[in-house]
């Protein structure tokens, strides 16, 4: 059974605030107690002033009371500044640290994590949820401390002023704690529904914006608006259901306070008339009851903020505490990442019933050029992803440079690899910065050499601004072929030992692809190349050709040997030749 200490260490307050910023919290609480102590003392001064006025006290005495009131207000202002710096300011430091941890966790994760968590959901956690945690350790702490102090201090003062009157005016407030406890659970449940609905809404917006060209091209904007409208209605409905218990808090608590004030006027006024109570005491009672309105409301508000914060922190924890399928760092290194050897390599995507790779055997020596071909869905991209260490593999199935892949330090291994995926991604920076992304600090000459090797340098120079041209989101102002080649140049600039290309030249013409591969082939003394492609004309010069089908390498060898075997590769080659001939015929007909 867990101890109270263990349970406390699991709370939002300890984990986010006290564990790291305990000193700031203590100083802030002391300043807040100072402010509250003065706030509690002020009605007693007013009582003395009112009773003095009724009794005809000397002007000097009233002047001293006024001076004391002013001094306390000035001291209170200093205390307010101190607690805001220590508590409110610290909440922003907590927020910054949480965001750092959140982003650090995101960049450690592998593709399987992002298959489980859509981008919109992650953006919701990074914005709404982290903000909710900050509000809990900022305003939530201040409001809660205020409420606790007032609840502990005000009732004894009221009892000191008049025990019998206190019993009458405080009686309506007895049921408030039970009401608050019931509402707190309801708010937590409904807030989780709000956050889930917002995640779905954010995901839809992100997906629609990312695919806006497809939406426009198929004239499906009305359908997308309808889907967004449905998600929006779900979000609004969740917010309305969440607003109901929140909306009940203030009216119920304020009604309780107004009933208490009614009883004060009824009973206290009668006692003033009877002469058993002074006017100043009734005025002080009224001020204290008004101050009780704040903690009565604040309790609900603070608990609501903490409940939201705890719910949001749990959603943030799902990301921060998620263990990456491949450790982000740590392990051994070898002198080289080559040769690459696989023995019985297999991989199955989460939730899939059939393996994407099965019993794959391969060996790649330094300086070799290896082509992977085969029908769509044959496992080419999955194999390259495993070689790039983007998917986990079992011990003993894959080795680089004689060291098992599971023992390699992933960061050290990836520094020796150059990976170019099927879908190019460019940042909203200059072209030169995009090419140099994997090698910060590279000089312009090296950037241009990489662009030359990727057969894109001349096209870049013809653009307004050349290599300094700033790209739109995802390089939207470039053609598909230009984006692919700039992505290739980015990988080449790193000068990797092993270059992995996943059909990354599909948007360029056959001649350009052949020219790029020829350049890479001449550099193979310094670089090993494994590339997947659907264009068989590009693989003729490869040292090895792997033919994949249903997750297996079913044939391997050089071009001539595979053609002579009359197997899968031969059929693929004949189909490719027929498609090329048909394309030439169409072009001839168009010219005629």
C-alpha positions as a Python dict, from the first residue, in 0.01 Angstrom:
ca = {
    (1, 'X'): (0, 0, 0),
    (2, 'X'): (138, 339, -100),
    (3, 'X'): (228, 585, 177),
    (4, 'X'): (89, 937, 198),
    (5, 'X'): (434, 1063, 103),
    (6, 'X'): (431, 858, -218),
    (7, 'X'): (83, 978, -303),
    (8, 'X'): (184, 1340, -242),
    (9, 'X'): (486, 1299, -470),
    (10, 'X'): (249, 1190, -746),
    (11, 'X'): (33, 1502, -721),
    (12, 'X'): (39, 1778, -980),
    (13, 'X'): (145, 2034, -716),
    (14, 'X'): (455, 1840, -614),
    (15, 'X'): (562, 1713, -955),
    (16, 'X'): (526, 2040, -1144),
    (17, 'X'): (594, 2303, -876),
    (18, 'X'): (737, 2187, -542),
    (19, 'X'): (994, 1934, -664),
    (20, 'X'): (1190, 2201, -850),
    (21, 'X'): (1065, 2537, -731),
    (22, 'X'): (998, 2471, -361),
    (23, 'X'): (1188, 2782, -248),
    (24, 'X'): (992, 3010, -482),
    (25, 'X'): (670, 2848, -361),
    (26, 'X'): (762, 2904, 5),
    (27, 'X'): (851, 3270, -52),
    (28, 'X'): (534, 3324, -254),
    (29, 'X'): (318, 3166, 16),
    (30, 'X'): (480, 3382, 286),
    (31, 'X'): (409, 3694, 80),
    (32, 'X'): (52, 3576, 20),
    (33, 'X'): (2, 3512, 393),
    (34, 'X'): (131, 3864, 460),
    (35, 'X'): (-124, 4009, 217),
    (36, 'X'): (-408, 3801, 360),
    (37, 'X'): (-317, 3890, 719),
    (38, 'X'): (-344, 4258, 633),
    (39, 'X'): (-670, 4195, 446),
    (40, 'X'): (-813, 4031, 758),
    (41, 'X'): (-695, 4317, 982),
    (42, 'X'): (-849, 4598, 777),
    (43, 'X'): (-1217, 4534, 877),
    (44, 'X'): (-1116, 4555, 1243),
    (45, 'X'): (-975, 4903, 1179),
    (46, 'X'): (-1300, 4997, 1005),
    (47, 'X'): (-1491, 4865, 1306),
    (48, 'X'): (-1288, 5088, 1536),
    (49, 'X'): (-1342, 5388, 1309),
    (50, 'X'): (-1721, 5334, 1280),
    (51, 'X'): (-1766, 5280, 1653),
    (52, 'X'): (-1549, 5587, 1718),
    (53, 'X'): (-1763, 5800, 1487),
    (54, 'X'): (-2082, 5676, 1654),
    (55, 'X'): (-1936, 5743, 1999),
    (56, 'X'): (-1795, 6086, 1897),
    (57, 'X'): (-1427, 5995, 1932),
    (58, 'X'): (-1157, 6259, 1903),
    (59, 'X'): (-1036, 6354, 1555),
    (60, 'X'): (-677, 6262, 1649),
    (61, 'X'): (-778, 5903, 1723),
    (62, 'X'): (-963, 5876, 1392),
    (63, 'X'): (-657, 6022, 1218),
    (64, 'X'): (-433, 5755, 1366),
    (65, 'X'): (-676, 5487, 1251),
    (66, 'X'): (-675, 5633, 896),
    (67, 'X'): (-292, 5650, 895),
    (68, 'X'): (-269, 5287, 1008),
    (69, 'X'): (-516, 5189, 735),
    (70, 'X'): (-304, 5364, 469),
    (71, 'X'): (20, 5207, 595),
    (72, 'X'): (-130, 4860, 587),
    (73, 'X'): (-255, 4913, 232),
    (74, 'X'): (95, 5017, 118),
    (75, 'X'): (252, 4715, 288),
    (76, 'X'): (-12, 4495, 127),
    (77, 'X'): (75, 4630, -217),
    (78, 'X'): (439, 4529, -165),
    (79, 'X'): (330, 4181, -59),
    (80, 'X'): (110, 4145, -368),
    (81, 'X'): (404, 4230, -592),
    (82, 'X'): (619, 3971, -411),
    (83, 'X'): (372, 3681, -438),
    (84, 'X'): (302, 3756, -802),
    (85, 'X'): (671, 3742, -883),
    (86, 'X'): (724, 3422, -687),
    (87, 'X'): (405, 3230, -766),
    (88, 'X'): (274, 3364, -1097),
    (89, 'X'): (626, 3405, -1238),
    (90, 'X'): (722, 3054, -1130),
    (91, 'X'): (417, 2910, -1305),
    (92, 'X'): (562, 3033, -1635),
    (93, 'X'): (895, 2868, -1553),
    (94, 'X'): (708, 2543, -1485),
    (95, 'X'): (529, 2583, -1817),
    (96, 'X'): (859, 2635, -2000),
    (97, 'X'): (1014, 2325, -1840),
    (98, 'X'): (710, 2111, -1921),
    (99, 'X'): (714, 2225, -2283),
    (100, 'X'): (1084, 2143, -2309),
    (101, 'X'): (1018, 1792, -2181),
    (102, 'X'): (717, 1751, -2410),
    (103, 'X'): (910, 1846, -2723),
    (104, 'X'): (1212, 1639, -2616),
    (105, 'X'): (984, 1336, -2585),
    (106, 'X'): (829, 1399, -2927),
    (107, 'X'): (1163, 1405, -3106),
    (108, 'X'): (1267, 1077, -2938),
    (109, 'X'): (966, 884, -3067),
    (110, 'X'): (957, 661, -3372),
    (111, 'X'): (702, 636, -3655),
    (112, 'X'): (486, 390, -3457),
    (113, 'X'): (418, 658, -3195),
    (114, 'X'): (291, 903, -3458),
    (115, 'X'): (66, 635, -3605),
    (116, 'X'): (-105, 614, -3264),
    (117, 'X'): (-116, 990, -3201),
    (118, 'X'): (-248, 1217, -3480),
    (119, 'X'): (-82, 1556, -3522),
    (120, 'X'): (-395, 1743, -3417),
    (121, 'X'): (-411, 1549, -3091),
    (122, 'X'): (-46, 1625, -3013),
    (123, 'X'): (-98, 1994, -3091),
    (124, 'X'): (-395, 1998, -2853),
    (125, 'X'): (-180, 1850, -2576),
    (126, 'X'): (101, 2097, -2651),
    (127, 'X'): (-133, 2397, -2629),
    (128, 'X'): (-454, 2344, -2429),
    (129, 'X'): (-326, 2079, -2191),
    (130, 'X'): (4, 2247, -2103),
    (131, 'X'): (-178, 2579, -2054),
    (132, 'X'): (-425, 2406, -1819),
    (133, 'X'): (-133, 2274, -1611),
    (134, 'X'): (17, 2624, -1589),
    (135, 'X'): (-314, 2770, -1475),
    (136, 'X'): (-332, 2502, -1205),
    (137, 'X'): (12, 2582, -1055),
    (138, 'X'): (-33, 2958, -1108),
    (139, 'X'): (-381, 3101, -1045),
    (140, 'X'): (-498, 2769, -900),
    (141, 'X'): (-236, 2779, -621),
    (142, 'X'): (-295, 3146, -539),
    (143, 'X'): (-673, 3113, -533),
    (144, 'X'): (-655, 2793, -332),
    (145, 'X'): (-416, 2941, -73),
    (146, 'X'): (-638, 3247, -39),
    (147, 'X'): (-939, 3025, 21),
    (148, 'X'): (-758, 2813, 282),
    (149, 'X'): (-635, 3117, 476),
    (150, 'X'): (-976, 3282, 479),
    (151, 'X'): (-1151, 2963, 582),
    (152, 'X'): (-905, 2914, 869),
    (153, 'X'): (-894, 3274, 991),
    (154, 'X'): (-1232, 3437, 926),
    (155, 'X'): (-1459, 3197, 1124),
    (156, 'X'): (-1252, 3240, 1448),
    (157, 'X'): (-1265, 3618, 1409),
    (158, 'X'): (-1642, 3605, 1359),
    (159, 'X'): (-1675, 3387, 1669),
    (160, 'X'): (-1465, 3637, 1864),
    (161, 'X'): (-1687, 3924, 1751),
    (162, 'X'): (-2014, 3740, 1834),
    (163, 'X'): (-2044, 3361, 1874),
    (164, 'X'): (-2424, 3354, 1860),
    (165, 'X'): (-2445, 3576, 1550),
    (166, 'X'): (-2175, 3368, 1380),
    (167, 'X'): (-2376, 3050, 1436),
    (168, 'X'): (-2676, 3212, 1266),
    (169, 'X'): (-2506, 3367, 960),
    (170, 'X'): (-2264, 3076, 887),
    (171, 'X'): (-2533, 2803, 907),
    (172, 'X'): (-2631, 2830, 533),
    (173, 'X'): (-2267, 2761, 435),
    (174, 'X'): (-2244, 2419, 599),
    (175, 'X'): (-2363, 2234, 285),
    (176, 'X'): (-2109, 2401, 55),
    (177, 'X'): (-1823, 2144, 97),
    (178, 'X'): (-2055, 1858, -4),
    (179, 'X'): (-2168, 2051, -310),
    (180, 'X'): (-1808, 2126, -410),
    (181, 'X'): (-1701, 1762, -375),
    (182, 'X'): (-1984, 1646, -602),
    (183, 'X'): (-1909, 1907, -867),
    (184, 'X'): (-1536, 1838, -874),
    (185, 'X'): (-1577, 1481, -1004),
    (186, 'X'): (-1834, 1590, -1261),
    (187, 'X'): (-1606, 1865, -1392),
    (188, 'X'): (-1313, 1622, -1433),
    (189, 'X'): (-1515, 1373, -1637),
    (190, 'X'): (-1664, 1636, -1863),
    (191, 'X'): (-1335, 1821, -1910),
    (192, 'X'): (-1174, 1503, -2044),
    (193, 'X'): (-1453, 1486, -2300),
    (194, 'X'): (-1387, 1850, -2397),
    (195, 'X'): (-1016, 1784, -2450),
    (196, 'X'): (-1085, 1473, -2658),
    (197, 'X'): (-1330, 1666, -2877),
    (198, 'X'): (-1080, 1949, -2920),
    (199, 'X'): (-809, 1701, -3022),
    (200, 'X'): (-1038, 1559, -3290),
    (201, 'X'): (-1123, 1909, -3412),
    (202, 'X'): (-756, 2014, -3424),
    (203, 'X'): (-666, 1697, -3611),
    (204, 'X'): (-932, 1767, -3873),
    (205, 'X'): (-810, 2123, -3926),
    (206, 'X'): (-450, 2006, -3962),
    (207, 'X'): (-549, 1730, -4205),
    (208, 'X'): (-765, 1961, -4418),
    (209, 'X'): (-495, 2228, -4442),
    (210, 'X'): (-224, 1974, -4524),
    (211, 'X'): (-442, 1823, -4797),
    (212, 'X'): (-599, 2145, -4925),
    (213, 'X'): (-484, 2079, -5282),
    (214, 'X'): (-658, 1742, -5285),
    (215, 'X'): (-971, 1894, -5132),
    (216, 'X'): (-979, 2166, -5396),
    (217, 'X'): (-887, 1931, -5680),
    (218, 'X'): (-1181, 1701, -5605),
    (219, 'X'): (-1420, 1990, -5526),
    (220, 'X'): (-1487, 1843, -5183),
    (221, 'X'): (-1468, 2165, -4981),
    (222, 'X'): (-1840, 2143, -4883),
    (223, 'X'): (-1792, 1786, -4760),
    (224, 'X'): (-1488, 1890, -4555),
    (225, 'X'): (-1684, 2182, -4409),
    (226, 'X'): (-1965, 1941, -4319),
    (227, 'X'): (-1722, 1707, -4140),
    (228, 'X'): (-1568, 2002, -3956),
    (229, 'X'): (-1917, 2122, -3866),
    (230, 'X'): (-2001, 1781, -3715),
    (231, 'X'): (-1682, 1779, -3508),
    (232, 'X'): (-1742, 2140, -3409),
    (233, 'X'): (-2091, 2057, -3287),
    (234, 'X'): (-1950, 1769, -3081),
    (235, 'X'): (-1694, 2009, -2932),
    (236, 'X'): (-1959, 2270, -2853),
    (237, 'X'): (-2186, 2005, -2697),
    (238, 'X'): (-1897, 1881, -2478),
    (239, 'X'): (-1823, 2238, -2370),
    (240, 'X'): (-2187, 2305, -2289),
    (241, 'X'): (-2205, 1989, -2077),
    (242, 'X'): (-1880, 2095, -1904),
    (243, 'X'): (-2016, 2447, -1852),
    (244, 'X'): (-2323, 2326, -1660),
    (245, 'X'): (-2143, 2228, -1336),
    (246, 'X'): (-1909, 2527, -1374),
    (247, 'X'): (-2206, 2760, -1419),
    (248, 'X'): (-2368, 2625, -1102),
    (249, 'X'): (-2067, 2709, -883),
    (250, 'X'): (-2088, 3085, -860),
    (251, 'X'): (-2469, 3119, -837),
    (252, 'X'): (-2497, 2854, -564),
    (253, 'X'): (-2207, 2992, -361),
    (254, 'X'): (-2318, 3353, -401),
    (255, 'X'): (-2676, 3263, -308),
    (256, 'X'): (-2541, 3105, 10),
    (257, 'X'): (-2352, 3424, 93),
    (258, 'X'): (-2654, 3647, 22),
    (259, 'X'): (-2868, 3435, 254),
    (260, 'X'): (-2602, 3484, 522),
    (261, 'X'): (-2606, 3862, 463),
    (262, 'X'): (-2986, 3862, 489),
    (263, 'X'): (-2962, 3685, 826),
    (264, 'X'): (-2693, 3934, 936),
    (265, 'X'): (-2920, 4229, 862),
    (266, 'X'): (-3219, 4061, 1021),
    (267, 'X'): (-3055, 3933, 1339),
    (268, 'X'): (-2760, 4170, 1370),
    (269, 'X'): (-2970, 4477, 1297),
    (270, 'X'): (-3214, 4374, 1568),
    (271, 'X'): (-2930, 4340, 1819),
    (272, 'X'): (-2794, 4686, 1728),
    (273, 'X'): (-3139, 4831, 1793),
    (274, 'X'): (-3154, 4637, 2121),
    (275, 'X'): (-2811, 4775, 2215),
    (276, 'X'): (-2636, 4435, 2251),
    (277, 'X'): (-2416, 4487, 1942),
    (278, 'X'): (-2230, 4790, 1805),
    (279, 'X'): (-2273, 4929, 1455),
    (280, 'X'): (-1900, 4880, 1394),
    (281, 'X'): (-1927, 4510, 1474),
    (282, 'X'): (-2211, 4465, 1224),
    (283, 'X'): (-2009, 4652, 960),
    (284, 'X'): (-1707, 4430, 1032),
    (285, 'X'): (-1933, 4123, 1011),
    (286, 'X'): (-2060, 4241, 674),
    (287, 'X'): (-1703, 4291, 545),
    (288, 'X'): (-1597, 3947, 667),
    (289, 'X'): (-1901, 3779, 516),
    (290, 'X'): (-1829, 3956, 186),
    (291, 'X'): (-1475, 3823, 208),
    (292, 'X'): (-1614, 3476, 269),
    (293, 'X'): (-1785, 3509, -70),
    (294, 'X'): (-1442, 3501, -234),
    (295, 'X'): (-1314, 3178, -76),
    (296, 'X'): (-1654, 3014, -124),
    (297, 'X'): (-1627, 3093, -496),
    (298, 'X'): (-1251, 3041, -498),
    (299, 'X'): (-1276, 2687, -366),
    (300, 'X'): (-1478, 2583, -668),
    (301, 'X'): (-1259, 2778, -908),
    (302, 'X'): (-935, 2646, -759),
    (303, 'X'): (-1059, 2287, -751),
    (304, 'X'): (-1180, 2325, -1109),
    (305, 'X'): (-838, 2455, -1218),
    (306, 'X'): (-658, 2175, -1033),
    (307, 'X'): (-894, 1913, -1171),
    (308, 'X'): (-838, 2042, -1524),
    (309, 'X'): (-465, 2060, -1462),
    (310, 'X'): (-451, 1704, -1328),
    (311, 'X'): (-651, 1575, -1625),
    (312, 'X'): (-428, 1765, -1868),
    (313, 'X'): (-109, 1653, -1692),
    (314, 'X'): (-221, 1292, -1734),
    (315, 'X'): (-260, 1354, -2109),
    (316, 'X'): (84, 1521, -2122),
    (317, 'X'): (233, 1227, -1927),
    (318, 'X'): (110, 988, -2196),
    (319, 'X'): (353, 1162, -2432),
    (320, 'X'): (638, 1246, -2194),
    (321, 'X'): (649, 899, -2036),
    (322, 'X'): (603, 708, -2362),
    (323, 'X'): (905, 484, -2414),
    (324, 'X'): (1033, 506, -2772),
    (325, 'X'): (1037, 175, -2955),
    (326, 'X'): (1404, 244, -3027),
    (327, 'X'): (1606, 409, -2744),
    (328, 'X'): (1699, 764, -2837),
    (329, 'X'): (2057, 733, -2716),
    (330, 'X'): (2303, 509, -2536),
    (331, 'X'): (2486, 204, -2660),
    (332, 'X'): (2804, 113, -2840),
    (333, 'X'): (2969, 226, -3163),
    (334, 'X'): (3186, 59, -3424),
    (335, 'X'): (3456, 191, -3655),
    (336, 'X'): (3216, 171, -3950),
    (337, 'X'): (2849, 105, -4021),
    (338, 'X'): (2950, -137, -4297),
    (339, 'X'): (2900, -407, -4396),
    (340, 'X'): (2524, -428, -4337),
    (341, 'X'): (2407, -782, -4260),
    (342, 'X'): (2054, -910, -4196),
    (343, 'X'): (1966, -1260, -4086),
    (344, 'X'): (1601, -1358, -4067),
    (345, 'X'): (1493, -992, -4044),
    (346, 'X'): (1122, -952, -3978),
    (347, 'X'): (884, -671, -3884),
    (348, 'X'): (510, -644, -3826),
    (349, 'X'): (329, -312, -3794),
    (350, 'X'): (130, -263, -3471),
    (351, 'X'): (-221, -400, -3517),
    (352, 'X'): (-135, -579, -3843),
    (353, 'X'): (-211, -950, -3884),
    (354, 'X'): (58, -1019, -4145),
    (355, 'X'): (428, -929, -4126),
    (356, 'X'): (553, -651, -4351),
    (357, 'X'): (897, -816, -4360),
    (358, 'X'): (963, -1184, -4317),
    (359, 'X'): (1291, -1383, -4303),
    (360, 'X'): (1492, -1123, -4496),
    (361, 'X'): (1857, -1218, -4555),
    (362, 'X'): (2102, -965, -4700),
    (363, 'X'): (2462, -844, -4699),
    (364, 'X'): (2586, -511, -4832),
    (365, 'X'): (2959, -448, -4863),
    (366, 'X'): (3126, -105, -4852),
    (367, 'X'): (3100, 81, -5184),
    (368, 'X'): (2819, -131, -5328),
    (369, 'X'): (2515, 7, -5507),
    (370, 'X'): (2204, -198, -5425),
    (371, 'X'): (1863, -151, -5589),
    (372, 'X'): (1535, -274, -5439),
    (373, 'X'): (1248, -336, -5679),
    (374, 'X'): (914, -512, -5667),
    (375, 'X'): (540, -456, -5674),
    (376, 'X'): (363, -199, -5455),
    (377, 'X'): (329, -325, -5097),
    (378, 'X'): (619, -566, -5134),
    (379, 'X'): (807, -429, -4831),
    (380, 'X'): (1066, -202, -4995),
    (381, 'X'): (993, 104, -4780),
    (382, 'X'): (964, -103, -4464),
    (383, 'X'): (1302, -265, -4528),
    (384, 'X'): (1467, 75, -4579),
    (385, 'X'): (1299, 206, -4262),
    (386, 'X'): (1441, -88, -4066),
    (387, 'X'): (1787, -24, -4214),
    (388, 'X'): (1750, 344, -4112),
    (389, 'X'): (1662, 224, -3757),
    (390, 'X'): (1320, 388, -3771),
    (391, 'X'): (1151, 58, -3684),
    (392, 'X'): (1259, -176, -3402),
    (393, 'X'): (1422, -506, -3488),
    (394, 'X'): (1490, -811, -3274),
    (395, 'X'): (1844, -879, -3148),
    (396, 'X'): (2052, -1083, -3389),
    (397, 'X'): (1851, -987, -3698),
    (398, 'X'): (2046, -682, -3818),
    (399, 'X'): (2407, -570, -3779),
    (400, 'X'): (2609, -269, -3893),
    (401, 'X'): (2987, -296, -3910),
    (402, 'X'): (2979, -623, -3717),
    (403, 'X'): (2784, -473, -3425),
    (404, 'X'): (2423, -576, -3362),
    (405, 'X'): (2179, -297, -3443),
    (406, 'X'): (2019, -321, -3098),
    (407, 'X'): (2359, -253, -2935),
    (408, 'X'): (2444, 49, -3152),
    (409, 'X'): (2399, 398, -3010),
    (410, 'X'): (2111, 513, -3238),
    (411, 'X'): (2241, 869, -3261),
    (412, 'X'): (2592, 756, -3354),
    (413, 'X'): (2455, 515, -3615),
    (414, 'X'): (2220, 767, -3774),
    (415, 'X'): (2505, 1016, -3809),
    (416, 'X'): (2662, 764, -4048),
    (417, 'X'): (2343, 727, -4250),
    (418, 'X'): (2179, 950, -4506),
    (419, 'X'): (1805, 885, -4540),
    (420, 'X'): (1579, 1030, -4810),
    (421, 'X'): (1211, 931, -4767),
    (422, 'X'): (945, 895, -5035),
    (423, 'X'): (773, 1219, -4936),
    (424, 'X'): (1016, 1512, -4927),
    (425, 'X'): (985, 1756, -4640),
    (426, 'X'): (1128, 2108, -4654),
    (427, 'X'): (1122, 2372, -4382),
    (428, 'X'): (1004, 2732, -4424),
    (429, 'X'): (1361, 2855, -4452),
    (430, 'X'): (1597, 2937, -4734),
    (431, 'X'): (1699, 2664, -4979),
    (432, 'X'): (2058, 2679, -4850),
    (433, 'X'): (1939, 2635, -4491),
    (434, 'X'): (1727, 2337, -4593),
    (435, 'X'): (2021, 2167, -4765),
    (436, 'X'): (2250, 2240, -4468),
    (437, 'X'): (1991, 2122, -4212),
    (438, 'X'): (2172, 1796, -4140),
    (439, 'X'): (2513, 1964, -4127),
    (440, 'X'): (2483, 2302, -3951),
    (441, 'X'): (2764, 2539, -4033),
    (442, 'X'): (2837, 2394, -4376),
    (443, 'X'): (2982, 2658, -4609),
    (444, 'X'): (2808, 2772, -4927),
    (445, 'X'): (3054, 2586, -5152),
    (446, 'X'): (2969, 2253, -4985),
    (447, 'X'): (2596, 2329, -5012),
    (448, 'X'): (2628, 2401, -5383),
    (449, 'X'): (2834, 2086, -5443),
    (450, 'X'): (2559, 1878, -5282),
    (451, 'X'): (2301, 2051, -5501),
    (452, 'X'): (2516, 1979, -5809),
    (453, 'X'): (2530, 1610, -5717),
    (454, 'X'): (2151, 1610, -5684),
    (455, 'X'): (2116, 1777, -6029),
    (456, 'X'): (1922, 2071, -5889),
    (457, 'X'): (2184, 2347, -5858),
    (458, 'X'): (2110, 2520, -6190),
    (459, 'X'): (1737, 2527, -6124),
    (460, 'X'): (1799, 2680, -5782),
    (461, 'X'): (2022, 2950, -5929),
    (462, 'X'): (1744, 3046, -6173),
    (463, 'X'): (1500, 3107, -5887),
    (464, 'X'): (1460, 3464, -5752),
    (465, 'X'): (1709, 3477, -5468),
    (466, 'X'): (1888, 3158, -5575),
    (467, 'X'): (2008, 2953, -5279),
    (468, 'X'): (1883, 3227, -5045),
    (469, 'X'): (1526, 3200, -5176),
    (470, 'X'): (1287, 3145, -4888),
    (471, 'X'): (1050, 2852, -4922),
    (472, 'X'): (683, 2841, -4840),
    (473, 'X'): (539, 2581, -4606),
    (474, 'X'): (674, 2236, -4702),
    (475, 'X'): (838, 2397, -5007),
    (476, 'X'): (502, 2464, -5170),
    (477, 'X'): (658, 2711, -5416),
    (478, 'X'): (875, 2437, -5572),
    (479, 'X'): (787, 2150, -5804),
    (480, 'X'): (772, 1795, -5672),
    (481, 'X'): (1095, 1703, -5850),
    (482, 'X'): (1277, 2006, -5708),
    (483, 'X'): (1164, 1923, -5355),
    (484, 'X'): (1286, 1565, -5394),
    (485, 'X'): (1626, 1667, -5523),
    (486, 'X'): (1678, 1933, -5254),
    (487, 'X'): (1596, 1665, -4997),
    (488, 'X'): (1852, 1438, -5164),
    (489, 'X'): (2112, 1720, -5156),
    (490, 'X'): (2046, 1755, -4781),
    (491, 'X'): (2138, 1388, -4731),
    (492, 'X'): (2442, 1407, -4960),
    (493, 'X'): (2584, 1707, -4773),
    (494, 'X'): (2623, 1492, -4463),
    (495, 'X'): (2861, 1266, -4660),
    (496, 'X'): (2715, 950, -4504),
    (497, 'X'): (2875, 608, -4519),
    (498, 'X'): (2542, 455, -4617),
    (499, 'X'): (2282, 637, -4827),
    (500, 'X'): (1924, 506, -4822),
    (501, 'X'): (1689, 637, -5092),
    (502, 'X'): (1322, 538, -5078),
    (503, 'X'): (1189, 599, -5429),
    (504, 'X'): (1286, 962, -5375),
    (505, 'X'): (1324, 1048, -5745),
    (506, 'X'): (978, 945, -5862),
    (507, 'X'): (887, 1302, -5955),
    (508, 'X'): (1186, 1360, -6187),
    (509, 'X'): (1219, 1234, -6542),
    (510, 'X'): (1400, 909, -6620),
    (511, 'X'): (1704, 1082, -6769),
    (512, 'X'): (1755, 1305, -6463),
    (513, 'X'): (1718, 1006, -6230),
    (514, 'X'): (1973, 812, -6435),
    (515, 'X'): (2217, 1106, -6427),
    (516, 'X'): (2187, 1140, -6048),
    (517, 'X'): (2238, 768, -5991),
    (518, 'X'): (2537, 770, -6226),
    (519, 'X'): (2694, 1051, -6021),
    (520, 'X'): (2634, 855, -5700),
    (521, 'X'): (2777, 540, -5860),
    (522, 'X'): (3101, 720, -5940),
    (523, 'X'): (3122, 829, -5574),
    (524, 'X'): (3069, 479, -5437),
    (525, 'X'): (3426, 447, -5316),
    (526, 'X'): (3325, 694, -5046),
    (527, 'X'): (2961, 596, -5011),
    (528, 'X'): (2741, 284, -5014),
    (529, 'X'): (2399, 324, -5173),
    (530, 'X'): (2075, 130, -5124),
    (531, 'X'): (1779, 264, -5317),
    (532, 'X'): (1423, 158, -5389),
    (533, 'X'): (1262, 246, -5721),
    (534, 'X'): (981, 150, -5955),
    (535, 'X'): (1185, 244, -6264),
    (536, 'X'): (1380, -61, -6363),
    (537, 'X'): (1582, 129, -6623),
    (538, 'X'): (1759, 297, -6329),
    (539, 'X'): (1882, -29, -6173),
    (540, 'X'): (2074, -177, -6466),
    (541, 'X'): (2415, -74, -6329),
    (542, 'X'): (2347, -181, -5968),
    (543, 'X'): (2589, -428, -5805),
    (544, 'X'): (2293, -608, -5649),
    (545, 'X'): (1923, -602, -5727),
    (546, 'X'): (1680, -731, -5465),
    (547, 'X'): (1335, -824, -5588),
    (548, 'X'): (1080, -804, -5306),
    (549, 'X'): (732, -949, -5287),
    (550, 'X'): (506, -998, -4982),
    (551, 'X'): (782, -889, -4743),
    (552, 'X'): (1048, -1127, -4874),
    (553, 'X'): (1346, -1097, -5107),
    (554, 'X'): (1239, -1352, -5366),
    (555, 'X'): (1522, -1290, -5618),
    (556, 'X'): (1862, -1123, -5608),
    (557, 'X'): (2152, -1070, -5844),
    (558, 'X'): (2272, -841, -6124),
    (559, 'X'): (2047, -721, -6405),
    (560, 'X'): (2166, -968, -6670),
    (561, 'X'): (2145, -1271, -6443),
    (562, 'X'): (1796, -1183, -6323),
    (563, 'X'): (1671, -1132, -6679),
    (564, 'X'): (1811, -1470, -6779),
    (565, 'X'): (1638, -1638, -6483),
    (566, 'X'): (1295, -1559, -6628),
    (567, 'X'): (1134, -1494, -6289),
    (568, 'X'): (959, -1201, -6118),
    (569, 'X'): (1224, -952, -6225),
    (570, 'X'): (1190, -1057, -6589),
    (571, 'X'): (814, -996, -6579),
    (572, 'X'): (863, -658, -6413),
    (573, 'X'): (1126, -563, -6673),
    (574, 'X'): (904, -656, -6967),
    (575, 'X'): (615, -461, -6822),
    (576, 'X'): (843, -160, -6766),
    (577, 'X'): (972, -180, -7123),
    (578, 'X'): (615, -203, -7258),
    (579, 'X'): (509, 102, -7056),
    (580, 'X'): (813, 296, -7178),
    (581, 'X'): (737, 203, -7541),
    (582, 'X'): (373, 305, -7500),
    (583, 'X'): (483, 638, -7355),
    (584, 'X'): (717, 698, -7648),
    (585, 'X'): (432, 614, -7889),
    (586, 'X'): (201, 864, -7724),
    (587, 'X'): (465, 1135, -7744),
    (588, 'X'): (527, 1062, -8113),
    (589, 'X'): (153, 1077, -8182),
    (590, 'X'): (128, 1408, -8001),
    (591, 'X'): (411, 1556, -8207),
    (592, 'X'): (253, 1424, -8529),
}
